[in-house]
Amino acid sequence: MHFSRRTTTQGFSLLQLLVCCAVLGGLSQWILPSMVTFRAEQENQQTRFALQQHVKWAQTQALMWQRAIALCPVKNNTCFPDWKQEIVIFIDSNESHQFEPSSDVILKRFHLPQSAIKITWNQTLPLTFTEHAFQRNGSWVFRPQTGDPYQLTLSSTGRLHKVN
């Protein structure tokens, strides 16, 4: 009696592995730039939404407290036009349009999400809200590293909208 052994090979051949690596390499060259752009757009949107949320919160506080509520980035206890600094929402007790830690009541402190966006406000600081409305029109200009700059406009009625 003659028994033959049947040999079976399992796994992939070297050629199959090389073809898969080549296909994955080609796909990654196509997908990675799109992912970088997508992530940058998400960071831009997250920063804009965070700013909108805090502005709306400040407006609500002005209605609730029936007082002047101000919002501004702060550096060394002074309103400072760098929106990457800590931002403070406070009751402007004497309506001096300045942050005075000794007399103003801080309602909230926050930072915008860290991103590569340069943000500028085109009016004087702080932004002041009263129970009636926002004090004046103004807009933030967002300059992301990738993509076109855009504006977030705040009207005297307190409405925010994005302008491309």
Order of alpha helices (4+ residues) and beta strands (2+ residues): alpha-beta-beta-beta-beta-beta-beta-beta-beta-beta
